[in-house]
């Protein structure tokens, strides 16, 4: 019995006990927690040591990279020029837009600095006017606009919305050779592809 002063201390003790069990040959351990918050804290502490526990409760789809991208693209369907959403999409680890990492980073930085800072642009022509002197950033804005324009409005059928969302995510993740990298891989990617299917 361990009397912890806080949830953080309880998570630390549980993580240490689980790690100790893993270091003992032929010993197993399991954590049965009354709430998911404690279990997530323990899992985060174990991850620092390279231990990835298998959780029977699973992981929230929104917490995986593919799920986060799906959420961002869905928000962009409603408000494609919201600066925070647009930058979050462009900074997402799966997004490549057919560019190499260095070129993409330079274009993204120019778009952020010269197009999105200051008063919010409410239309694509307004954003593009700001980027007139920065052709690389302007080309990036054109690409993103073309991808987000494929997303249907709120009156579309769910199947059409799911197809458009998957298509937009793949277009954003494309490396220029038709490869989307590990967008649909891992537990989160597989779960998102099943959900959209």
C-alpha positions as CSV (number, residue, x, y, z in Angstrom):
1,X,0.0,0.0,0.0
2,X,1.4,3.4,-1.0
3,X,-0.2,6.6,0.2
4,X,0.6,9.2,-2.4
5,X,0.1,12.9,-1.8
6,X,-1.0,13.6,-5.4
7,X,-2.0,11.8,-8.6
8,X,1.4,12.7,-10.0
9,X,3.2,10.9,-7.2
10,X,0.9,7.9,-7.5
11,X,1.6,7.7,-11.2
12,X,5.4,7.9,-10.5
13,X,5.2,5.1,-8.0
14,X,3.1,2.9,-10.2
15,X,5.4,3.4,-13.2
16,X,8.5,2.5,-11.0
17,X,6.8,-0.6,-9.8
18,X,5.9,-1.7,-13.3
19,X,9.4,-1.0,-14.6
20,X,10.8,-3.0,-11.7
21,X,8.6,-5.9,-12.7
22,X,9.8,-5.7,-16.3
23,X,13.4,-5.9,-15.2
24,X,12.8,-9.1,-13.2
25,X,13.0,-12.2,-15.4
26,X,9.8,-14.1,-15.9
27,X,7.7,-11.6,-14.0
28,X,4.7,-9.8,-15.3
29,X,2.6,-6.9,-14.1
30,X,-0.6,-5.1,-14.8
31,X,-2.1,-1.8,-13.8
32,X,-5.7,-1.7,-12.9
33,X,-6.6,2.0,-12.4
34,X,-9.9,3.5,-11.2
35,X,-9.7,6.2,-13.8
36,X,-8.1,6.8,-17.2
37,X,-6.2,9.9,-16.1
38,X,-4.0,7.9,-13.8
39,X,-3.4,5.3,-16.4
40,X,-2.4,7.9,-19.0
41,X,0.0,9.5,-16.5
42,X,1.6,6.1,-15.8
43,X,1.9,5.4,-19.5
44,X,3.6,8.8,-20.1
45,X,6.1,8.1,-17.4
46,X,6.8,4.6,-18.8
47,X,7.3,6.1,-22.3
48,X,10.2,8.1,-20.9
49,X,12.0,4.8,-20.4
50,X,11.0,3.5,-23.7
51,X,8.3,1.2,-22.3
52,X,5.0,1.4,-24.3
53,X,2.3,-0.4,-22.3
54,X,-0.6,-2.1,-24.0
55,X,-3.8,-0.4,-22.7
56,X,-7.0,-2.4,-22.8
57,X,-8.9,1.0,-22.8
58,X,-7.1,1.9,-26.1
59,X,-6.1,5.4,-27.1
60,X,-8.2,8.3,-28.1
61,X,-8.3,8.7,-31.9
62,X,-7.9,12.4,-31.6
63,X,-4.6,11.8,-29.7
64,X,-2.9,10.1,-32.6
65,X,-1.2,11.9,-35.4
66,X,-3.7,10.8,-38.1
67,X,-6.7,11.6,-35.9
68,X,-5.2,15.1,-35.1
69,X,-4.8,15.8,-38.9
70,X,-8.4,14.6,-39.6
71,X,-9.6,17.0,-36.9
72,X,-7.6,19.9,-38.3
73,X,-8.8,19.3,-41.9
74,X,-12.4,19.0,-40.7
75,X,-12.0,22.4,-39.0
76,X,-10.5,23.8,-42.1
77,X,-13.6,22.7,-44.1
78,X,-15.6,25.2,-42.0
79,X,-13.0,28.0,-41.8
80,X,-10.0,27.4,-44.1
81,X,-8.2,30.6,-43.4
82,X,-8.3,30.5,-39.6
83,X,-4.6,31.2,-38.9
84,X,-4.1,28.8,-36.1
85,X,-5.8,25.9,-37.9
86,X,-4.0,26.6,-41.2
87,X,-0.6,26.7,-39.4
88,X,-1.4,23.6,-37.4
89,X,-2.1,21.8,-40.6
90,X,1.1,23.0,-42.2
91,X,3.2,22.1,-39.2
92,X,1.7,18.6,-38.8
93,X,4.3,15.9,-39.1
94,X,2.5,14.0,-41.9
95,X,2.0,17.1,-44.1
96,X,4.6,17.4,-46.9
97,X,2.6,18.7,-49.9
98,X,5.0,17.2,-52.4
99,X,8.0,19.2,-51.1
100,X,11.3,18.2,-49.5
101,X,11.5,19.1,-45.8
102,X,13.8,22.1,-46.1
103,X,11.9,23.7,-49.0
104,X,8.6,23.1,-47.3
105,X,9.8,24.7,-44.0
106,X,11.0,27.8,-45.9
107,X,7.7,28.3,-47.7
108,X,5.7,27.7,-44.6
109,X,7.7,30.2,-42.6
110,X,7.3,32.8,-45.4
111,X,3.5,32.2,-45.5
112,X,3.2,32.5,-41.8
113,X,5.4,35.6,-41.5
114,X,4.1,37.6,-44.5
115,X,0.6,36.2,-44.9
116,X,-0.9,35.3,-41.6
117,X,0.6,37.7,-39.1
118,X,-1.3,40.9,-38.4
119,X,-4.9,41.3,-39.4
120,X,-6.5,38.0,-40.2
121,X,-7.1,37.4,-44.0
122,X,-10.7,36.4,-44.5
123,X,-10.4,35.4,-48.2
124,X,-7.8,33.6,-50.3
125,X,-7.3,36.6,-52.6
126,X,-6.5,38.7,-49.5
127,X,-3.9,36.2,-48.3
128,X,-2.5,35.9,-51.8
129,X,-2.2,39.7,-52.2
130,X,0.0,39.7,-49.1
131,X,2.2,37.0,-50.6
132,X,2.6,38.7,-54.0
133,X,6.3,39.4,-53.3
134,X,6.9,35.9,-52.0
135,X,6.3,33.5,-54.9
136,X,7.3,30.3,-53.0
137,X,4.8,31.1,-50.2
138,X,2.2,32.1,-52.8
139,X,2.6,28.7,-54.5
140,X,2.2,26.9,-51.2
141,X,-1.0,28.9,-50.5
142,X,-2.3,28.0,-53.9
143,X,-1.7,24.3,-53.2
144,X,-3.4,24.4,-49.8
145,X,-6.4,26.3,-51.2
146,X,-6.8,23.7,-54.0
147,X,-6.8,20.9,-51.5
148,X,-9.1,22.5,-49.0
149,X,-11.5,23.6,-51.8
150,X,-12.3,19.9,-52.4
151,X,-13.9,19.6,-49.0
152,X,-17.7,19.7,-49.2
153,X,-20.0,22.0,-47.3
154,X,-22.1,21.0,-44.3
155,X,-25.0,19.8,-46.5
156,X,-22.9,17.0,-48.1
157,X,-23.8,13.3,-47.4
158,X,-21.6,11.7,-44.7
159,X,-20.0,9.3,-47.2
160,X,-19.0,12.2,-49.5
161,X,-17.6,14.1,-46.6
162,X,-15.5,11.1,-45.5
163,X,-14.2,10.5,-49.0
164,X,-13.3,14.2,-49.3
165,X,-11.6,14.2,-45.9
166,X,-9.5,11.2,-46.7
167,X,-8.6,12.7,-50.1
168,X,-7.5,16.0,-48.6
169,X,-5.5,14.2,-45.9
170,X,-3.7,12.1,-48.6
171,X,-3.1,15.2,-50.8
172,X,-1.5,17.0,-47.8
173,X,0.6,14.0,-46.9
174,X,1.8,13.3,-50.5
175,X,5.5,13.4,-50.9
176,X,5.3,14.3,-54.6
177,X,5.6,10.7,-55.8
178,X,2.2,9.5,-54.6
179,X,3.5,8.2,-51.3
180,X,1.6,9.3,-48.2
181,X,4.3,8.0,-45.8
182,X,2.9,6.5,-42.6
183,X,-0.3,8.5,-42.6
184,X,-2.5,5.4,-42.4
185,X,-0.1,3.2,-40.5
186,X,0.1,2.4,-36.8
187,X,-2.9,1.9,-34.5
188,X,-4.2,5.4,-35.0
189,X,-3.9,5.4,-38.8
190,X,-5.5,2.0,-39.1
191,X,-8.4,3.1,-36.8
192,X,-8.9,6.3,-38.8
193,X,-9.0,4.5,-42.1
194,X,-11.5,2.0,-40.7
195,X,-13.6,4.9,-39.4
196,X,-13.6,6.8,-42.7
197,X,-14.3,3.5,-44.7
